[in-house]
Amino acid sequence: MAEIKDIIFRGEVDLTNCASEPIHIPGSIQPHGFLLGLDKDYNVTYCSQNISNYLEVQPQDILGKNIGALTSEEEFHRLKNYVETFDKDQSPAFVFHYKGEEFNMLLHESGETIVLEIEPFPDGSMPLPNLYAQMRNFVSFMEESYDLQELCNYIAVETRKITGYDRVMIYRFDYEYNGEVFAEARRDDIEPFLGLNYPHTDIPVQARELYLRNLMRLIADVNYVPVPVLTLADANEDKTLDMSLSTLRSVSPIHIEYLKNMGVSGTLTISLIKDEKLWGLITCHHYSPLVIPHYTRLAAKLQGYFLTSQIAVRETAEEFRLSVKIDNHLDELMRIVSEEDDFINKILSSDAILKVTNADGVLIVNNGVYHTKGNVPARESIDKLLDWLGKNVSRQYFYSYALSEHFGEAASFSETASGIIYHSLGRSPKNSMIWFRTEKEKTINWAGDPSKAMIKVMDPQGHRLSPRKSFELWKQSVKFQSQEWRRPEVNAAIRLATNVENQLYLLNLKREEEKYRKLSERLQSANEQLESFNWISSHDLKEPLRMISIYSQALAGQFVESDEEFLRNASYHITEGVSRINNLINALLEYNRVGTVKASYNTFELKDVFNEISSIFGPEIQKNGGELLIKNIPDKLVGVKVLIQQLFTNLIQNAIKFRSPQRPLQIVVDAEKKDDYWQFTVSDNGIGIQEEYAEKIFKVFQRLHTHEEFSGSGMGLAICKRIVDLHQGQIWLKGDLNVGSTFYITLPVEPVMPL
């Protein structure tokens, strides 16, 4: 016979390590039912030791064997079909038949193990609850009840009627998982727990996790003796069974001791979930052992579903009513901020600035200037607070109803600032908004002293820690806290502060615009002076050159008939040099004029530009057998018309200048719209250019040929580039030596107006 062993967890557990107790793998169950674990072939891999209390079989008779050996072939096929079609959300409990007796069987999966939990009906019958009447009553009351607490009271009363427990409580958690008895229904002869608070240590973290996974938990009798779960021994494997979803799962001995200290004999707990978090519990207590039928448990669980469905709705409704009031105040403030230049003083003169968050005071700091309304701390305290916020708050906003827990020095001015909502109005707390709430001292009624969650007791093994025994009313006075901020209040503060920050930014932009406007006026004046200087400089330069030219020409005339060839050549070169200097000065002035043109952007007819260009250059090109072809150009263009005309004039002049003597000149101007810009091409079949010079030619005074080969200043394409740059476009060249050149120009469809 194969060796059998139990899987009981045997680690030492006390209050020093209960937070890490593996309560999901106790390896034992409560004795009001028995447990079987099956593999995928329906062979029994786990069996509780008490199976013989319910069936005429011992654990060693069934472990390792197929479950079909327990019952008839027909019953086995019913069970197999149930397992294969099981839906945890839809399938009802399975009624298991064994030698004329009926058992209630629940199923869940634990890893690869099919776990069957089988219980006899407590009173030998299977009464079904009237779910229709239960739901009808709930809907009727739901329509009549106004707030969440009223609804919770109803659920507590109805759950007690359904289950028969001595006490039913609706237990609500705060953000730290301290619990408050929010509603209660009880026997008249037992003391009330309504309004009492319980510390978070009463329900450890891992217990709360199990409440999220398994929404209902029954303890039939706190004095039960745990029943081991058995399995076939395997030398190479230390088996455990995750019983998180088990109904019969054995309970932590720490929790059992806690319940005994309270005088409770039986419990039923139903989880209340909101937003995938544990909102609270329906906790049922009985002062004697109590096993309730499966369908009664389901009816109680349905009450939990009813309440869960309404928690978010009721809390949202309460927040909505608050939001409506707050939004009215917020709308008033938003209007002032958007319409008034002196909006800071205007919003501070309105009562809405405090009502929008239900605060007692408010501070607005703008560029180091303090603006206040209502009850606010002294200037010295505010300075300390702003300094702390700057060093410790990285987010744009921060709020707390217990400021001194974060900033210890705040306790010294808690009478005005126990709670704050802070929002920066820039990168520094020196520009910020802060709403303040005054201290609101309150009393918390604890069920026993929360600081004594564990006590020392003497047992046969010596001293040990035990759960507290006293649950008598213990009052705690809480200081340095304000009324808690509610979500609509915080949201309103964030929205208003964000709007104020944006408006301050716009005002700063206006001030900057004014500063730059004055700077622009000064720059314009400087440009006018520069233009005068350019005119004077060019005049002063050209005047002596003109004189040199006159005398050089006269000198040349004197020696036309002379044999003095040298003097005649010198005179000629003087005249030519003067002409080139004059051309350079004119080109420089033209280049400067492009950058300082005062014309503004306009929409103009581009065809008029090319009609004029064609009338100027067309006859000359056609006279020599050439062709100027203009196609696909847009009807209109946005820019400075005179500059655009100069751009294309220069490019066409460039093509004419560098035409090839071997063939008639062909110039093609084409355009194509691409996304948000026009791409123009000016192509010719001239002498072309080598690729390495494609960028050099757009620089000032850059030439690729001598003056003897081609005349010019070397400024034409530089001027073209400057015009294109001013229109936020690009220009580039692709050429092929002795084949021709193509200039590419991109111009935005809607250019940004230059400042």
Secondary structure in CASP SS format (residue, H / E / C, confidence):
PFRMAT SS
TARGET T0000
AUTHOR 0000-0000-0000
METHOD secondary structure of the structure
MODEL  1
M C 1.00
A C 1.00
E C 1.00
I E 1.00
K E 1.00
D E 1.00
I C 1.00
I C 1.00
F C 1.00
R C 1.00
G C 1.00
E C 1.00
V C 1.00
D C 1.00
L C 1.00
T C 1.00
N C 1.00
C H 1.00
A H 1.00
S H 1.00
E C 1.00
P C 1.00
I C 1.00
H C 1.00
I C 1.00
P C 1.00
G C 1.00
S E 1.00
I E 1.00
Q C 1.00
P C 1.00
H C 1.00
G C 1.00
F E 1.00
L E 1.00
L E 1.00
G E 1.00
L E 1.00
D C 1.00
K C 1.00
D C 1.00
Y C 1.00
N E 1.00
V E 1.00
T E 1.00
Y E 1.00
C E 1.00
S E 1.00
Q H 1.00
N H 1.00
I H 1.00
S H 1.00
N H 1.00
Y C 1.00
L C 1.00
E C 1.00
V C 1.00
Q C 1.00
P H 1.00
Q H 1.00
D H 1.00
I H 1.00
L C 1.00
G C 1.00
K C 1.00
N E 1.00
I H 1.00
G H 1.00
A H 1.00
L H 1.00
T C 1.00
S C 1.00
E H 1.00
E H 1.00
E H 1.00
F H 1.00
H H 1.00
R H 1.00
L H 1.00
K H 1.00
N H 1.00
Y H 1.00
V H 1.00
E H 1.00
T C 1.00
F C 1.00
D C 1.00
K C 1.00
D C 1.00
Q C 1.00
S C 1.00
P C 1.00
A C 1.00
F E 1.00
V E 1.00
F E 1.00
H E 1.00
Y E 1.00
K C 1.00
G C 1.00
E E 1.00
E E 1.00
F E 1.00
N E 1.00
M E 1.00
L E 1.00
L E 1.00
H E 1.00
E E 1.00
S E 1.00
G C 1.00
E C 1.00
T E 1.00
I E 1.00
V E 1.00
L E 1.00
E E 1.00
I E 1.00
E E 1.00
P E 1.00
F C 1.00
P C 1.00
D C 1.00
G C 1.00
S C 1.00
M C 1.00
P C 1.00
L C 1.00
P C 1.00
N C 1.00
L H 1.00
Y H 1.00
A H 1.00
Q H 1.00
M H 1.00
R H 1.00
N H 1.00
F H 1.00
V H 1.00
S H 1.00
F H 1.00
M H 1.00
E H 1.00
E H 1.00
S C 1.00
Y C 1.00
D C 1.00
L H 1.00
Q H 1.00
E H 1.00
L H 1.00
C H 1.00
N H 1.00
Y H 1.00
I H 1.00
A H 1.00
V H 1.00
E H 1.00
T H 1.00
R H 1.00
K H 1.00
I H 1.00
T H 1.00
G C 1.00
Y C 1.00
D C 1.00
R E 1.00
V E 1.00
M E 1.00
I E 1.00
Y E 1.00
R E 1.00
F E 1.00
D C 1.00
Y C 1.00
E C 1.00
Y C 1.00
N C 1.00
G E 1.00
E E 1.00
V E 1.00
F E 1.00
A E 1.00
E E 1.00
A E 1.00
R E 1.00
R C 1.00
D C 1.00
D C 1.00
I C 1.00
E C 1.00
P C 1.00
F C 1.00
L C 1.00
G C 1.00
L C 1.00
N E 1.00
Y E 1.00
P C 1.00
H H 1.00
T H 1.00
D H 1.00
I C 1.00
P C 1.00
V H 1.00
Q H 1.00
A H 1.00
R H 1.00
E H 1.00
L H 1.00
Y H 1.00
L H 1.00
R H 1.00
N C 1.00
L C 1.00
M E 1.00
R E 1.00
L E 1.00
I E 1.00
A C 1.00
D C 1.00
V C 1.00
N C 1.00
Y C 1.00
V C 1.00
P C 1.00
V E 1.00
P E 1.00
V E 1.00
L E 1.00
T E 1.00
L E 1.00
A C 1.00
D C 1.00
A C 1.00
N C 1.00
E C 1.00
D C 1.00
K C 1.00
T C 1.00
L C 1.00
D C 1.00
M C 1.00
S C 1.00
L C 1.00
S C 1.00
T C 1.00
L C 1.00
R E 1.00
S C 1.00
V C 1.00
S C 1.00
P H 1.00
I H 1.00
H H 1.00
I H 1.00
E H 1.00
Y H 1.00
L H 1.00
K H 1.00
N H 1.00
M H 1.00
G C 1.00
V C 1.00
S C 1.00
G E 1.00
T E 1.00
L E 1.00
T E 1.00
I E 1.00
S E 1.00
L E 1.00
I E 1.00
K E 1.00
D C 1.00
E C 1.00
K E 1.00
L E 1.00
W E 1.00
G E 1.00
L E 1.00
I E 1.00
T E 1.00
C E 1.00
H E 1.00
H E 1.00
Y C 1.00
S C 1.00
P C 1.00
L C 1.00
V C 1.00
I C 1.00
P C 1.00
H H 1.00
Y H 1.00
T H 1.00
R H 1.00
L H 1.00
A H 1.00
A H 1.00
K H 1.00
L H 1.00
Q H 1.00
G H 1.00
Y H 1.00
F H 1.00
L H 1.00
T H 1.00
S H 1.00
Q H 1.00
I H 1.00
A H 1.00
V H 1.00
R H 1.00
E H 1.00
T H 1.00
A H 1.00
E H 1.00
E H 1.00
F H 1.00
R H 1.00
L H 1.00
S H 1.00
V H 1.00
K H 1.00
I H 1.00
D H 1.00
N H 1.00
H H 1.00
L H 1.00
D H 1.00
E H 1.00
L H 1.00
M H 1.00
R H 1.00
I H 1.00
V H 1.00
S H 1.00
E H 1.00
E C 1.00
D C 1.00
D C 1.00
F H 1.00
I H 1.00
N H 1.00
K H 1.00
I H 1.00
L H 1.00
S C 1.00
S C 1.00
D C 1.00
A H 1.00
I H 1.00
L H 1.00
K H 1.00
V C 1.00
T C 1.00
N C 1.00
A C 1.00
D C 1.00
G E 1.00
V E 1.00
L E 1.00
I E 1.00
V E 1.00
N E 1.00
N C 1.00
G C 1.00
V E 1.00
Y E 1.00
H E 1.00
T E 1.00
K E 1.00
G E 1.00
N C 1.00
V C 1.00
P C 1.00
A C 1.00
R H 1.00
E H 1.00
S H 1.00
I H 1.00
D H 1.00
K H 1.00
L H 1.00
L H 1.00
D H 1.00
W H 1.00
L H 1.00
G H 1.00
K H 1.00
N H 1.00
V C 1.00
S C 1.00
R C 1.00
Q C 1.00
Y E 1.00
F E 1.00
Y E 1.00
S E 1.00
Y C 1.00
A C 1.00
L H 1.00
S H 1.00
E H 1.00
H H 1.00
F C 1.00
G H 1.00
E H 1.00
A H 1.00
A H 1.00
S H 1.00
F H 1.00
S H 1.00
E H 1.00
T H 1.00
A H 1.00
S C 1.00
G E 1.00
I E 1.00
I E 1.00
Y E 1.00
H E 1.00
S E 1.00
L C 1.00
G C 1.00
R C 1.00
S C 1.00
P C 1.00
K C 1.00
N C 1.00
S E 1.00
M E 1.00
I E 1.00
W E 1.00
F E 1.00
R E 1.00
T C 1.00
E C 1.00
K C 1.00
E C 1.00
K E 1.00
T E 1.00
I E 1.00
N E 1.00
W E 1.00
A E 1.00
G C 1.00
D C 1.00
P H 1.00
S H 1.00
K H 1.00
A C 1.00
M E 1.00
I E 1.00
K E 1.00
V E 1.00
M E 1.00
D E 1.00
P C 1.00
Q C 1.00
G E 1.00
H E 1.00
R E 1.00
L E 1.00
S E 1.00
P E 1.00
R C 1.00
K C 1.00
S C 1.00
F C 1.00
E C 1.00
L E 1.00
W E 1.00
K E 1.00
Q E 1.00
S E 1.00
V E 1.00
K C 1.00
F C 1.00
Q C 1.00
S C 1.00
Q C 1.00
E C 1.00
W C 1.00
R C 1.00
R H 1.00
P H 1.00
E H 1.00
V H 1.00
N H 1.00
A H 1.00
A H 1.00
I H 1.00
R H 1.00
L H 1.00
A H 1.00
T H 1.00
N H 1.00
V H 1.00
E H 1.00
N H 1.00
Q H 1.00
L H 1.00
Y H 1.00
L H 1.00
L H 1.00
N H 1.00
L H 1.00
K H 1.00
R H 1.00
E H 1.00
E H 1.00
E H 1.00
K H 1.00
Y H 1.00
R H 1.00
K H 1.00
L H 1.00
S H 1.00
E H 1.00
R H 1.00
L H 1.00
Q H 1.00
S H 1.00
A H 1.00
N H 1.00
E H 1.00
Q H 1.00
L H 1.00
E H 1.00
S H 1.00
F H 1.00
N H 1.00
W H 1.00
I H 1.00
S H 1.00
S H 1.00
H H 1.00
D H 1.00
L H 1.00
K H 1.00
E H 1.00
P H 1.00
L H 1.00
R H 1.00
M H 1.00
I H 1.00
S H 1.00
I H 1.00
Y H 1.00
S H 1.00
Q H 1.00
A H 1.00
L H 1.00
A H 1.00
G H 1.00
Q H 1.00
F C 1.00
V C 1.00
E C 1.00
S C 1.00
D C 1.00
E C 1.00
E H 1.00
F H 1.00
L H 1.00
R H 1.00
N H 1.00
A H 1.00
S H 1.00
Y H 1.00
H H 1.00
I H 1.00
T H 1.00
E H 1.00
G H 1.00
V H 1.00
S H 1.00
R H 1.00
I H 1.00
N H 1.00
N H 1.00
L H 1.00
I H 1.00
N H 1.00
A H 1.00
L H 1.00
L H 1.00
E H 1.00
Y H 1.00
N H 1.00
R H 1.00
V H 1.00
G H 1.00
T H 1.00
V C 1.00
K C 1.00
A C 1.00
S C 1.00
Y C 1.00
N E 1.00
T E 1.00
F E 1.00
E E 1.00
L H 1.00
K H 1.00
D H 1.00
V H 1.00
F H 1.00
N H 1.00
E H 1.00
I H 1.00
S H 1.00
S H 1.00
I H 1.00
F H 1.00
G H 1.00
P H 1.00
E H 1.00
I H 1.00
Q H 1.00
K H 1.00
N C 1.00
G C 1.00
G C 1.00
E E 1.00
L E 1.00
L E 1.00
I E 1.00
K C 1.00
N C 1.00
I C 1.00
P C 1.00
D C 1.00
K E 1.00
L E 1.00
V E 1.00
G E 1.00
V C 1.00
K H 1.00
V H 1.00
L H 1.00
I H 1.00
Q H 1.00
Q H 1.00
L H 1.00
F H 1.00
T H 1.00
N H 1.00
L H 1.00
I H 1.00
Q H 1.00
N H 1.00
A H 1.00
I H 1.00
K H 1.00
F C 1.00
R C 1.00
S C 1.00
P C 1.00
Q C 1.00
R C 1.00
P C 1.00
L C 1.00
Q E 1.00
I E 1.00
V E 1.00
V E 1.00
D E 1.00
A E 1.00
E E 1.00
K E 1.00
K E 1.00
D C 1.00
D C 1.00
Y E 1.00
W E 1.00
Q E 1.00
F E 1.00
T E 1.00
V E 1.00
S E 1.00
D E 1.00
N C 1.00
G C 1.00
I C 1.00
G C 1.00
I C 1.00
Q C 1.00
E H 1.00
E H 1.00
Y H 1.00
A C 1.00
E C 1.00
K H 1.00
I H 1.00
F H 1.00
K C 1.00
V C 1.00
F C 1.00
Q C 1.00
R C 1.00
L C 1.00
H C 1.00
T C 1.00
H C 1.00
E C 1.00
E C 1.00
F C 1.00
S C 1.00
G C 1.00
S C 1.00
G C 1.00
M C 1.00
G H 1.00
L H 1.00
A H 1.00
I H 1.00
C H 1.00
K H 1.00
R H 1.00
I H 1.00
V H 1.00
D H 1.00
L H 1.00
H C 1.00
Q C 1.00
G C 1.00
Q E 1.00
I E 1.00
W E 1.00
L E 1.00
K E 1.00
G E 1.00
D E 1.00
L C 1.00
N C 1.00
V C 1.00
G E 1.00
S E 1.00
T E 1.00
F E 1.00
Y E 1.00
I E 1.00
T E 1.00
L E 1.00
P E 1.00
V C 1.00
E C 1.00
P C 1.00
V C 1.00
M C 1.00
P C 1.00
L C 1.00
END
